[in-house]
Amino acid sequence: MSQLLQTSIEYLKGVGPKRAELLKKGLNIHTFGELMTHYPFRYVDKTKFYTISELHPDLPYIQIVGEFVHIETIGATRQKRLSAIFKDDTGRIQVVWFKGIKFLGSTVRVGVKYVLYGKVNAFNNSLSIVHPELETLVEYKNTLQSTLQAVYASTEKLNNSGLNSKNIVKLQKNLFTQIIGKIPENLSSDIIDRYKLLSREKALIQLHFPKNAEILKRAIFRLKFEELFFIQLELLKLKLINTNKTRGFAFPSIGDYFNHFYEQNLAFELTNAQKRVLKEIRKDMGTGRQMNRLLQGDVGSGKTVVGLMSMLMAIDNGFQACLMAPTEILAQQHYASLSEMLEGMPVKISLLTGSVKVKERRIIHKELESGELHILVGTHALLEDKVKFHNLGLCVIDEQHRFGVAQRARLWKKNSNGVPHILVMTATPIPRTLAMTLYGDLDVSVIDELPPGRKPIETIHWFENKRERLWGVLREQIKLGRQVYIVYPLIDESEKMDYANLQAGFEDVLNKFPRPDYQVSIVHGQMTNENKEFEMQRFVNGETHIMVATTVIEVGVNVPNASLMVIESAERFGLSQLHQLRGRVGRGAEQSYCYLMTGYKLSDDGKLRMKTMTETNDGFQIAEVDLKLRGPGDLSGTQQSGVPVNLKLTNLAKDGQMIEIARNAAKDILDKDPNLQLPEHQPILAFAREQQRGKTNWSRIS
């Protein structure tokens, strides 16, 4: 970055130490460069001027040019206002300010030509404009003035200190007057020419001071492209390092363990999607390079069996494997299902969680180090220093988004002789655009079909007036020998209101389904692990008909006999969570149902969520709608590759095509010049290093 852009913001004309401190605290602007990239969030069209005679209250914000003929301060100390009469050749209008009176009273002058922008109000049969934006006609005609005026984010404290959007515009003018001709380019001329991009300097000037809507559109495109290009460049560089430089263990053989499981233990035919993914994994692990693969699959698509068969490939080649899950419940569920699938085979598998007793831990540690233990399933407990493998060859990580980068890295280092292969599994469908940005350094496999015989879950949205009818549906299902989940939205376990809501629901269910004819379980986050496990096990064993629960059962419970899911106050859940909860049923051969119960007052987003859930079972389609409704969220908080995602302009829900364009551009560069050593790529390398200052990833570029 230019040294000028690193200059402290206090040295910009119009700032100074006091305002600099406000900008740092309020908007995180410390330097000229950070002000330059404090982008507008909308624009005001200043192409049209009105005359005062044309004004009426139904108009949107208007712009007039004229002069003040009278200005006075009116009222007592607490109710002061600045009142003025503004005129042009066609008439006069009252202008009023209730804030900034002292400043305006000393700067606004009678007889000087001003451009005034604001909203017309009607009061007592007369028109007025309250708190208009104001600048002299001379200022307006400044060379950097735009017909589209930028509007900037500010804060109340900044507004009260004279740093509202209008004054930030002035600071931007002062800044660009000083830095024009000194803004370095960060893309190669080849990319700029190929994609017909504006230069970086021109794009920044036109973003802050657009001449017209068309050039503003081109400026936004250029700067969005830049944001995405550097994210994709780093992700692809990491992928390149993993592929070419990070040595993994070669698994050339498919041996007795895999074949015995496939021929003797596998109780069903694999889907074509499962077979395709296994081929991709086998190919990865046979190369001698480290596999880094993300396995996406909807609820019930059969990811676990693919994960197990991948672990058997490792065992066939003399290596150990582990499976790490984010919660004890899910780890226990995996351990139980893997043990069941491996029954009768000479594969030793153990479970390690926080609640495993010290004596059992010692045995596990010993068997792990000796190589006697083939598969270790566990939670974060696998990351402890005491957990040492004999030769860890494959790490399967379930629900990756719940683990941080540092945790994942610690798991990789469990083998001192090399880097184990990584298979990341998620049942949370990730829209393609988001996957390319969050997991762009991983290869992606998708299991996009359900096992044969699985019937789509029928989803129904009912309002509270169908409550009695719902109880009847439950009785019918229980009479058929099925089981039922009823889920309540405990947003925060500490909220008494939510907890009371769950308890009231439980009492209501007990009244409608009394003992001894019916047995009802309750599970929530405030229970001890032992009590939770006891109640869940009763339900799994078929000893209880109904489980009343919070979202604690979102993952980790697999009861094929459960055919009915009721989600209470469904409008309080996001689409992704609704889909995950619905996936707890539909695991057997019988038709399953999901009832979404809501209040009558639904927001437009709430209506769309209910409509989406009742119309499709496709998790990826649901995820796309969810992304559009909620946006990408805090990417830096969810993203796992270590790449800082700082998107000021890009909307991942809407700019999917641009992500692909930027990724292709980055790929072309790295295919040609992996280390960015060519002279034409020096601007790219310099900016990338500047962006990653203090981070480790870009240091790998020589």
Secondary structure as UniProt FT lines:
FT   HELIX           3..6
FT   HELIX           9..11
FT   TURN            13..15
FT   HELIX           16..27
FT   HELIX           32..36
FT   STRAND          42..45
FT   HELIX           52..54
FT   TURN            57..58
FT   STRAND          62..74
FT   HELIX           77..79
FT   STRAND          81..88
FT   TURN            89..90
FT   STRAND          91..97
FT   HELIX           101..107
FT   STRAND          113..118
FT   STRAND          120..123
FT   TURN            124..125
FT   STRAND          126..130
FT   STRAND          133..136
FT   HELIX           137..140
FT   TURN            143..144
FT   STRAND          148..151
FT   HELIX           156..160
FT   TURN            161..162
FT   HELIX           165..179
FT   TURN            180..181
FT   HELIX           189..194
FT   TURN            195..196
FT   HELIX           200..208
FT   HELIX           213..244
FT   HELIX           256..260
FT   HELIX           261..265
FT   HELIX           272..285
FT   STRAND          292..297
FT   TURN            299..300
FT   HELIX           303..316
FT   TURN            317..318
FT   STRAND          320..324
FT   HELIX           328..341
FT   TURN            342..344
FT   STRAND          349..352
FT   TURN            354..355
FT   HELIX           358..370
FT   STRAND          375..378
FT   HELIX           380..383
FT   TURN            385..386
FT   STRAND          392..398
FT   HELIX           400..402
FT   HELIX           405..412
FT   TURN            413..414
FT   TURN            416..417
FT   STRAND          421..426
FT   HELIX           432..438
FT   TURN            440..441
FT   STRAND          443..447
FT   TURN            452..453
FT   STRAND          458..463
FT   HELIX           464..466
FT   HELIX           467..479
FT   TURN            480..481
FT   STRAND          483..487
FT   TURN            493..494
FT   HELIX           496..512
FT   TURN            515..517
FT   STRAND          520..523
FT   TURN            525..526
FT   HELIX           529..540
FT   TURN            541..542
FT   STRAND          546..549
FT   HELIX           551..553
FT   TURN            560..561
FT   STRAND          562..567
FT   TURN            568..569
FT   HELIX           570..572
FT   HELIX           575..582
FT   TURN            583..584
FT   STRAND          593..598
FT   HELIX           604..615
FT   HELIX           619..630
FT   HELIX           635..638
FT   TURN            652..654
FT   HELIX           656..672
FT   TURN            674..675
FT   HELIX           679..681
FT   HELIX           682..691
FT   TURN            692..694
FT   HELIX           697..700
//
